[in-house]
Structures are given as C-alpha cells and as structure tokens.
Amino acid sequence: MSTVCKRCVALLLATLCYGCGHTQVSRVGLLSVGDLESRTIPATVNGPILVGKDACKVAASPYYLSEAVRNALKGTAYDTIIDAEVTTKTGLLVWSNEIEVKGTGLDSKTLPKNGDAK
C-alpha cells in the first residue's frame, strides 16, 4: 500500500472516530444534592467555580448528569451548584461521550429558611 493511501486511510479513521461528534451547551439554574426545602436562594451567590465530569464507559452505564454534579461537589463543603453550564459531548464511539458541569458552589445549610427572622 502506498504512503498516500495509508495517510488517506488514517485520515478517514480519525475523521470517523473524532469528527462525527456533537457538542451541546445548556444553562441550568440549580443543581443540588442538599436540602433546599423552604430555603431562600439569594439573587447573587459568591462561591468558587466547581467543575465535574462523567464519561461513558465501554460495557458499562452511560454518563449521568447526577454523577457529574456529585463529582463537582466531591471533596468540597458545598452541596449545590448555581448557574451551571452543562456541556454534553457525543461521538461515534461510546468512549468519546461525556457530560461536564461547571457552576458556582453553594452550601444550602447556610441559606435562610422562609419565615426565619432576618
């Protein structure tokens, strides 16, 4: 096989593996694993930017938004993400699929409850 033909085959394989994908970015206002019942969320939140991902595994479960949120909150004092940017990437091959969450961290235990004196 000639060198030109080998390069064409390699380019075709690379295009099929990585070029046939789709990326979508969505905005989500609130993602939480905490107790937000009767809590008031302030209009502005000052907290660190947290990032978490979950990827598809071969012969295993697909990726989940909930797992990406848990990964973002893992090892922090926060249990909620405000103003999140959720990016999903899908490709021709299963292992190229992933979801990423990026947003401002918030601890729901510090929020006032409705009816509490201010």
DSSP file (Angstrom, degrees, kcal/mol; ACC not computed):
  #  RESIDUE AA STRUCTURE BP1 BP2  ACC     N-H-->O    O-->H-N    N-H-->O    O-->H-N    TCO  KAPPA ALPHA  PHI   PSI    X-CA   Y-CA   Z-CA
    1    1 A M              0   0    0      0, 0.0     5,-0.0     0, 0.0     0, 0.0   0.000 360.0 360.0 360.0 135.8    0.0    0.0    0.0
    2    2 A S     >  -     0   0    0      1,-0.1     4,-2.0     4,-0.0     5,-0.2  -0.248 360.0-114.0 -73.7 163.1    1.4    3.4   -0.9
    3    3 A T  H  > S+     0   0    0      1,-0.2     4,-2.1     2,-0.2     5,-0.2   0.875 116.9  52.4 -63.5 -39.6    2.2    6.1    1.6
    4    4 A V  H  > S+     0   0    0      1,-0.2     4,-2.1     2,-0.2    -1,-0.2   0.911 109.5  49.0 -64.2 -42.4   -0.5    8.4    0.2
    5    5 A C  H  > S+     0   0    0      2,-0.2     4,-2.1     1,-0.2    -2,-0.2   0.888 109.9  51.4 -65.0 -39.9   -3.1    5.6    0.5
    6    6 A K  H  X S+     0   0    0     -4,-2.0     4,-2.3     1,-0.2    -1,-0.2   0.888 110.0  50.0 -63.7 -40.0   -2.0    4.9    4.2
    7    7 A R  H  X S+     0   0    0     -4,-2.1     4,-2.6     2,-0.2    -2,-0.2   0.891 109.4  51.3 -66.8 -39.2   -2.4    8.6    5.0
    8    8 A C  H  X S+     0   0    0     -4,-2.1     4,-2.4     2,-0.2    -2,-0.2   0.907 110.8  48.0 -64.1 -41.7   -5.9    8.7    3.5
    9    9 A V  H  X S+     0   0    0     -4,-2.1     4,-2.5     2,-0.2    -2,-0.2   0.914 112.6  48.8 -65.2 -42.8   -7.0    5.6    5.5
   10   10 A A  H  X S+     0   0    0     -4,-2.3     4,-2.3     2,-0.2    -2,-0.2   0.905 112.4  48.2 -63.6 -41.7   -5.5    7.2    8.7
   11   11 A L  H  X S+     0   0    0     -4,-2.6     4,-2.3     2,-0.2    -2,-0.2   0.900 111.4  50.4 -65.0 -41.4   -7.3   10.5    8.0
   12   12 A L  H  X S+     0   0    0     -4,-2.4     4,-2.3     2,-0.2    -2,-0.2   0.914 111.6  47.7 -63.2 -43.8  -10.6    8.7    7.3
   13   13 A L  H  X S+     0   0    0     -4,-2.5     4,-2.4     2,-0.2    -2,-0.2   0.903 111.8  49.9 -64.5 -41.6  -10.3    6.7   10.5
   14   14 A A  H  X>S+     0   0    0     -4,-2.3     4,-2.5     2,-0.2     5,-0.7   0.900 111.2  49.5 -63.5 -40.7   -9.5    9.8   12.5
   15   15 A T  I  X>S+     0   0    0     -4,-2.3     4,-1.6     1,-0.2     5,-0.6   0.909 112.7  46.8 -65.0 -42.8  -12.5   11.7   11.0
   16   16 A L  I  <5S+     0   0    0     -4,-2.3     4,-0.3     3,-0.2    76,-0.3   0.887 116.9  43.7 -66.0 -39.1  -14.8    8.8   11.8
   17   17 A C  I  <5S+     0   0    0     -4,-2.4    76,-0.5    -5,-0.2    75,-0.3   0.897 135.5   8.7 -75.1 -40.9  -13.6    8.4   15.4
   18   18 A Y  I  <5S+     0   0    0     -4,-2.5     3,-0.3    -5,-0.2    -3,-0.2   0.632 120.2  61.6-118.6 -19.1  -13.4   12.1   16.4
   19   19 A G  I  <<S+     0   0    0     -4,-1.6     2,-0.8    -5,-0.7    -3,-0.2   0.648  88.7  70.5 -88.3 -15.3  -15.1   14.2   13.6
   20   20 A C  S   <S+     0   0    0     -5,-0.6     2,-0.2    -4,-0.3    -1,-0.2  -0.395  80.4 112.4 -99.0  56.7  -18.6   12.7   13.8
   21   21 A G        -     0   0    0     -2,-0.8     2,-0.4    -3,-0.3    70,-0.3  -0.702  52.3-144.1-123.9 174.7  -19.5   14.2   17.1
   22   22 A H  E     -A   90   0A   0     68,-2.9    68,-3.0    -2,-0.2     2,-0.4  -0.999   6.1-163.5-142.1 137.2  -21.8   16.8   18.6
   23   23 A T  E     -A   89   0A   0     -2,-0.4     2,-0.4    66,-0.2    66,-0.2  -0.984   8.4-176.0-122.0 132.3  -21.4   19.2   21.5
   24   24 A Q  E     -A   88   0A   0     64,-2.5    64,-2.7    -2,-0.4     2,-0.5  -0.996   8.9-159.9-130.1 133.0  -24.3   21.0   23.2
   25   25 A V  E     +A   87   0A   0     -2,-0.4     2,-0.3    62,-0.2    62,-0.2  -0.949  15.5 177.7-112.9 128.3  -24.0   23.6   25.9
   26   26 A S  E     -A   86   0A   0     60,-2.8    60,-3.0    -2,-0.5     2,-0.5  -0.907  24.2-130.3-126.8 155.0  -27.0   24.3   28.1
   27   27 A R  E     -A   85   0A   0     -2,-0.3     2,-0.4    58,-0.2    58,-0.2  -0.906  21.3-174.2-106.3 133.1  -27.6   26.6   31.1
   28   28 A V  E     -A   84   0A   0     56,-2.7    56,-2.4    -2,-0.5     3,-0.1  -0.997  16.2-152.2-127.9 130.5  -29.2   25.1   34.2
   29   29 A G  E    S+     0   0A   0     -2,-0.4    54,-2.2    54,-0.2     2,-0.3   0.845  75.7  13.8 -72.6 -35.7  -30.2   27.4   37.1
   30   30 A L  E     +A   82   0A   0     52,-0.2     2,-0.4    53,-0.1    -1,-0.2  -0.979  50.9 173.8-151.5 128.6  -29.9   25.0   40.1
   31   31 A L  E     +A   81   0A   0     50,-2.5    50,-3.5    -2,-0.3     2,-0.3  -0.991  24.2 166.2-131.9 124.3  -28.4   21.5   40.6
   32   32 A S  E     -A   80   0A   0     -2,-0.4    48,-0.2    48,-0.2     4,-0.1  -0.990  40.7-178.7-145.7 148.2  -28.4   20.2   44.2
   33   33 A V  S    S+     0   0    0     46,-2.6    47,-0.2    -2,-0.3    -1,-0.1   0.196  72.9  89.7-117.5   6.7  -27.9   17.2   46.4
   34   34 A G  S    S-     0   0    0     45,-0.8     2,-0.9     1,-0.0    -2,-0.1  -0.254  91.8 -86.1 -95.4-176.8  -28.7   19.2   49.5
   35   35 A D        +     0   0    0      1,-0.1    -1,-0.0    -2,-0.1    -2,-0.0  -0.826  48.4 161.8 -95.5 103.6  -31.8   20.0   51.5
   36   36 A L    >   +     0   0    0     -2,-0.9     3,-2.1    -4,-0.1    -1,-0.1   0.297  21.4 140.6-103.5   7.7  -33.3   23.1   49.9
   37   37 A E  T 3  S-     0   0    0      1,-0.3     3,-0.1    76,-0.0    -2,-0.1  -0.347  83.5 -10.0 -60.8 126.5  -36.8   22.7   51.3
   38   38 A S  T 3  S+     0   0    0      1,-0.2    76,-3.4    -2,-0.1     2,-0.3   0.711 101.9 137.2  54.0  29.8  -38.1   26.2   52.3
   39   39 A R  B <   -D  113   0B   0     -3,-2.1     2,-0.6    74,-0.3    74,-0.2  -0.787  50.1-134.8-100.2 147.2  -34.8   27.8   51.8
   40   40 A T        -     0   0    0     72,-2.6    -3,-0.0    -2,-0.3     0, 0.0  -0.894  12.5-148.9-103.9 124.0  -34.4   31.2   50.0
   41   41 A I        -     0   0    0     -2,-0.6     4,-0.1    70,-0.1    67,-0.0  -0.804  21.9-124.0 -92.5 126.7  -31.6   31.4   47.4
   42   42 A P        -     0   0    0      0, 0.0    -1,-0.0     0, 0.0     3,-0.0  -0.211  16.7-117.0 -67.6 160.4  -30.1   34.9   47.2
   43   43 A A  S    S+     0   0    0      1,-0.1     2,-0.4     2,-0.0    -2,-0.0   0.857 102.6  37.0 -66.8 -35.6  -30.0   36.8   43.9
   44   44 A T  S    S-     0   0    0      2,-0.0     2,-0.5     0, 0.0    -1,-0.1  -0.964  71.3-165.5-120.6 137.5  -26.2   36.8   43.9
   45   45 A V        -     0   0    0     -2,-0.4     2,-0.7    -4,-0.1    61,-0.0  -0.981   5.6-159.5-123.7 127.7  -24.0   34.0   45.1
   46   46 A N        +     0   0    0     -2,-0.5    -2,-0.0    58,-0.0    58,-0.0  -0.926  41.7 117.6-107.6 113.0  -20.3   34.3   45.8
   47   47 A G        -     0   0    0     -2,-0.7    59,-0.1    59,-0.1    -2,-0.1  -0.957  64.1 -72.1-161.0 172.8  -18.6   31.0   45.7
   48   48 A P        -     0   0    0      0, 0.0    57,-3.0     0, 0.0     2,-0.6  -0.333  48.0-107.4 -72.8 157.2  -15.9   29.0   43.9
   49   49 A I  E     -B  104   0A   0     55,-0.2     2,-0.4    53,-0.1    55,-0.2  -0.771  38.7-160.6 -83.5 122.3  -16.4   27.7   40.4
   50   50 A L  E     -B  103   0A   0     53,-3.5    53,-2.1    -2,-0.6     2,-0.4  -0.848   6.9-167.0-108.5 142.7  -16.8   23.9   40.6
   51   51 A V  E     +B  102   0A   0     -2,-0.4     2,-0.3    21,-0.3    51,-0.2  -0.994  10.2 169.7-131.9 134.5  -16.3   21.6   37.7
   52   52 A G  E     -B  101   0A   0     49,-2.4    49,-3.1    -2,-0.4     2,-0.3  -0.994   9.2-166.1-143.6 150.1  -17.3   17.9   37.4
   53   53 A K  E     -B  100   0A   0     -2,-0.3     2,-0.3    47,-0.2    47,-0.2  -0.917   9.8-168.8-132.2 156.9  -17.4   15.3   34.6
   54   54 A D  E     -B   99   0A   0     45,-2.2    45,-2.6    -2,-0.3     2,-0.3  -0.969  15.5-165.3-141.9 135.6  -18.9   11.9   33.9
   55   55 A A  E     -B   98   0A   0     -2,-0.3    43,-0.2    43,-0.2     2,-0.2  -0.844  26.8-101.1-122.1 156.1  -17.9    9.9   30.9
   56   56 A C        -     0   0    0     41,-2.6     2,-0.4    -2,-0.3     5,-0.1  -0.495  34.8-150.4 -70.9 140.3  -19.3    6.8   29.2
   57   57 A K    >   -     0   0    0      4,-1.2     3,-1.6    -2,-0.2     2,-0.2  -0.923  23.7-105.3-114.1 142.7  -17.5    3.6   29.9
   58   58 A V  T 3  S+     0   0    0     -2,-0.4     3,-0.1     1,-0.3     0, 0.0  -0.464 104.4   2.9 -66.3 132.0  -17.3    0.7   27.5
   59   59 A A  T 3  S+     0   0    0      1,-0.3    -1,-0.3    -2,-0.2     2,-0.2   0.770 122.0  84.9  61.6  29.7  -19.6   -2.1   28.6
   60   60 A A  S <  S-     0   0    0     -3,-1.6    -1,-0.3     1,-0.2    -4,-0.0  -0.714  89.3 -50.4-139.5-168.2  -20.9   -0.1   31.5
   61   61 A S        -     0   0    0     -2,-0.2    -4,-1.2    -3,-0.1    -1,-0.2  -0.254  56.9-110.7 -67.1 155.9  -23.5    2.6   32.2
   62   62 A P        -     0   0    0      0, 0.0     2,-0.1     0, 0.0    -1,-0.1  -0.156  49.5 -75.8 -72.3-179.9  -23.8    5.7   30.1
   63   63 A Y        -     0   0    0     -9,-0.1     2,-0.4     4,-0.0    -7,-0.1  -0.489  47.3-153.9 -80.9 153.6  -22.9    9.0   31.6
   64   64 A Y     >  -     0   0    0     -2,-0.1     4,-1.6     1,-0.1    35,-0.1  -0.974  22.3-141.5-131.5 141.2  -25.2   10.8   34.0
   65   65 A L  H  > S+     0   0    0     -2,-0.4     4,-2.3     1,-0.2     5,-0.2   0.896 106.0  56.7 -62.4 -41.8  -25.8   14.5   35.0
   66   66 A S  H  > S+     0   0    0      1,-0.2     4,-2.3     2,-0.2    -1,-0.2   0.873 106.4  49.0 -60.9 -38.0  -26.2   13.5   38.6
   67   67 A E  H  > S+     0   0    0      2,-0.2     4,-2.4     1,-0.2    -1,-0.2   0.878 109.1  52.4 -70.4 -37.2  -22.8   11.8   38.7
   68   68 A A  H  X S+     0   0    0     -4,-1.6     4,-1.8     2,-0.2    -2,-0.2   0.895 110.4  49.0 -63.6 -40.0  -21.1   14.9   37.1
   69   69 A V  H  X S+     0   0    0     -4,-2.3     4,-2.0     2,-0.2    -2,-0.2   0.934 111.1  49.2 -64.8 -46.1  -22.7   17.0   39.8
   70   70 A R  H  X S+     0   0    0     -4,-2.3     4,-1.4     1,-0.2    -2,-0.2   0.896 110.3  51.4 -60.3 -40.0  -21.5   14.7   42.6
   71   71 A N  H  < S+     0   0    0     -4,-2.4    -1,-0.2     1,-0.2    -2,-0.2   0.867 109.1  50.8 -65.1 -35.8  -18.0   14.7   41.0
   72   72 A A  H  < S+     0   0    0     -4,-1.8   -21,-0.3     1,-0.2    -1,-0.2   0.874 116.0  41.3 -67.4 -36.8  -18.0   18.5   41.0
   73   73 A L  H >< S+     0   0    0     -4,-2.0     3,-1.9    -5,-0.1     5,-0.3   0.623  87.1 118.2 -86.6 -14.5  -19.1   18.6   44.7
   74   74 A K  T 3< S+     0   0    0     -4,-1.4     3,-0.1     1,-0.3    -3,-0.0  -0.291  83.3   9.9 -59.5 130.2  -16.8   15.8   45.9
   75   75 A G  T 3  S+     0   0    0      1,-0.3    -1,-0.3     3,-0.0     2,-0.2   0.583 109.8 101.1  79.0  10.5  -14.2   17.0   48.4
   76   76 A T  S <  S-     0   0    0     -3,-1.9    -1,-0.3     2,-0.2    -3,-0.0  -0.721  79.1-121.4-118.3 171.6  -15.8   20.4   48.9
   77   77 A A  S    S+     0   0    0     -2,-0.2     2,-0.2    -3,-0.1    -3,-0.1   0.309  83.9  98.7 -90.7   7.6  -18.1   21.9   51.6
   78   78 A Y        +     0   0    0     -5,-0.3    29,-0.2    29,-0.1    -2,-0.2  -0.647  42.9 177.7-100.7 152.8  -20.7   22.6   49.0
   79   79 A D        +     0   0    0     27,-1.7   -46,-2.6    -2,-0.2   -45,-0.8   0.295  66.1  56.0-130.9   5.9  -23.9   20.7   48.1
   80   80 A T  E     -AC  32 106A   0     26,-1.6    26,-2.1   -48,-0.2     2,-0.5  -0.990  59.3-152.3-142.2 146.0  -25.4   22.9   45.4
   81   81 A I  E     -AC  31 105A   0    -50,-3.5   -50,-2.5    -2,-0.3     2,-0.3  -0.988  15.4-161.5-120.9 128.0  -24.4   24.4   42.1
   82   82 A I  E     +AC  30 104A   0     22,-2.9    22,-2.1    -2,-0.5   -52,-0.2  -0.807  68.5   7.6-107.9 147.8  -26.0   27.6   40.9
   83   83 A D  E    S-     0   0A   0    -54,-2.2   -54,-0.2    -2,-0.3    -1,-0.2   0.927  86.8-170.3  49.7  57.3  -26.0   29.0   37.3
   84   84 A A  E     -A   28   0A   0    -56,-2.4   -56,-2.7    -3,-0.3     2,-0.6  -0.483  23.1-147.1 -83.4 147.1  -24.5   25.8   35.9
   85   85 A E  E     -AC  27 102A   0     17,-2.9    17,-1.6   -58,-0.2     2,-0.6  -0.972  17.2-162.3-109.5 118.1  -23.2   25.3   32.4
   86   86 A V  E     -AC  26 101A   0    -60,-3.0   -60,-2.8    -2,-0.6     2,-0.5  -0.911   5.4-170.5-108.7 120.1  -23.8   21.8   31.2
   87   87 A T  E     -AC  25 100A   0     13,-2.6    13,-2.5    -2,-0.6     2,-0.4  -0.943   1.3-168.9-113.7 122.5  -21.8   20.5   28.2
   88   88 A T  E     -AC  24  99A   0    -64,-2.7   -64,-2.5    -2,-0.5     2,-0.5  -0.927   1.1-169.1-110.4 136.4  -22.6   17.2   26.6
   89   89 A K  E     -AC  23  98A   0      9,-2.9     9,-2.4    -2,-0.4     2,-0.4  -0.989   6.1-179.2-125.1 124.6  -20.3   15.7   24.0
   90   90 A T  E     +A   22   0A   0    -68,-3.0   -68,-2.9    -2,-0.5     2,-0.3  -0.951   3.8 175.7-123.9 146.1  -21.3   12.8   21.9
   91   91 A G        -     0   0    0     -2,-0.4   -70,-0.2     2,-0.3   -73,-0.1  -0.796  46.9 -94.5-137.1 179.0  -19.3   11.0   19.3
   92   92 A L  S    S+     0   0    0    -75,-0.3     2,-0.4   -76,-0.3   -75,-0.1   0.858 109.2  60.3 -65.3 -36.2  -19.4    8.0   17.0
   93   93 A L  S >  S-     0   0    0    -76,-0.5     3,-1.7     1,-0.1    -2,-0.3  -0.773  85.4-129.2 -99.7 141.4  -17.6    5.8   19.6
   94   94 A V  G >  S+     0   0    0     -2,-0.4     3,-1.9     1,-0.3   -38,-0.3   0.859 103.5  59.0 -57.5 -42.6  -19.1    5.2   23.0
   95   95 A W  G 3  S+     0   0    0      1,-0.3    -1,-0.3   -40,-0.1   -37,-0.1   0.549  96.3  63.9 -71.2  -4.7  -15.9    6.2   25.0
   96   96 A S  G <  S+     0   0    0     -3,-1.7     2,-0.4   -41,-0.1    -1,-0.3   0.419  80.7 101.7 -94.7   1.8  -15.9    9.7   23.5
   97   97 A N    <   +     0   0    0     -3,-1.9   -41,-2.6    -4,-0.2     2,-0.3  -0.709  46.6 149.4 -88.0 133.9  -19.3   10.6   25.1
   98   98 A E  E     -BC  55  89A   0     -9,-2.4    -9,-2.9    -2,-0.4     2,-0.4  -0.984  34.4-143.3-156.4 164.8  -19.2   12.7   28.2
   99   99 A I  E     -BC  54  88A   0    -45,-2.6   -45,-2.2    -2,-0.3     2,-0.4  -0.994  15.3-166.2-132.8 140.6  -21.0   15.4   30.3
  100  100 A E  E     -BC  53  87A   0    -13,-2.5   -13,-2.6    -2,-0.4     2,-0.4  -0.988   4.3-161.2-131.1 137.5  -19.4   18.3   32.1
  101  101 A V  E     +BC  52  86A   0    -49,-3.1   -49,-2.4    -2,-0.4     2,-0.4  -0.964  11.6 175.2-118.1 133.3  -21.0   20.6   34.8
  102  102 A K  E     +BC  51  85A   0    -17,-1.6   -17,-2.9    -2,-0.4     2,-0.3  -0.975  23.1 116.3-140.0 123.4  -19.4   23.9   35.7
  103  103 A G  E     -B   50   0A   0    -53,-2.1   -53,-3.5    -2,-0.4     2,-0.4  -0.965  61.6 -61.4-169.2-178.3  -21.0   26.4   38.1
  104  104 A T  E     -BC  49  82A   0    -22,-2.1   -22,-2.9    -2,-0.3   -55,-0.2  -0.658  49.7-127.8 -85.2 129.5  -20.9   28.4   41.3
  105  105 A G  E     + C   0  81A   0    -57,-3.0     2,-0.3    -2,-0.4   -24,-0.2  -0.490  28.9 179.1 -78.9 146.2  -20.7   26.3   44.5
  106  106 A L  E     - C   0  80A   0    -26,-2.1   -27,-1.7    -2,-0.2   -26,-1.6  -0.995  26.4-137.7-147.1 139.8  -23.2   27.0   47.4
  107  107 A D    >   -     0   0    0     -2,-0.3     3,-1.6   -29,-0.2     4,-0.3  -0.898  12.6-159.0 -99.9 112.0  -23.7   25.4   50.8
  108  108 A S  G >  S+     0   0    0     -2,-0.7     3,-1.3     1,-0.3    -1,-0.1   0.745  86.1  69.0 -65.1 -23.8  -27.5   25.0   51.3
  109  109 A K  G 3  S+     0   0    0      1,-0.3    -1,-0.3    -3,-0.1   -73,-0.0   0.737  95.7  55.8 -67.6 -20.5  -27.1   24.8   55.1
  110  110 A T  G <  S+     0   0    0     -3,-1.6    -1,-0.3     2,-0.1    -2,-0.2   0.533  86.7 100.0 -88.0  -6.5  -26.1   28.5   55.1
  111  111 A L  S <  S-     0   0    0     -3,-1.3     2,-0.1    -4,-0.3   -70,-0.1  -0.565  78.6-113.6 -81.5 142.4  -29.2   29.7   53.4
  112  112 A P        -     0   0    0      0, 0.0   -72,-2.6     0, 0.0     2,-0.2  -0.442  27.3-124.2 -72.6 148.0  -32.1   31.2   55.5
  113  113 A K  B >   -D   39   0B   0    -74,-0.2     3,-2.1    -2,-0.1   -74,-0.3  -0.634  34.9 -93.2 -87.2 150.6  -35.4   29.3   55.7
  114  114 A N  T 3  S+     0   0    0    -76,-3.4     3,-0.1     1,-0.3    -1,-0.1  -0.421 115.4  25.4 -59.3 132.5  -38.6   31.0   54.7
  115  115 A G  T 3  S+     0   0    0      1,-0.4    -1,-0.3    -2,-0.1     2,-0.1   0.249  90.3 129.6  94.4 -13.3  -40.2   32.5   57.8
  116  116 A D    <   -     0   0    0     -3,-2.1    -1,-0.4     1,-0.1     2,-0.2  -0.454  68.9-102.7 -70.6 147.4  -36.8   32.9   59.7
  117  117 A A              0   0    0      1,-0.1    -1,-0.1    -2,-0.1    -4,-0.1  -0.484 360.0 360.0 -69.2 141.3  -36.1   36.3   61.2
  118  118 A K              0   0    0     -2,-0.2    -1,-0.1    -3,-0.1    -2,-0.0   0.421 360.0 360.0-106.9 360.0  -33.7   38.2   59.1
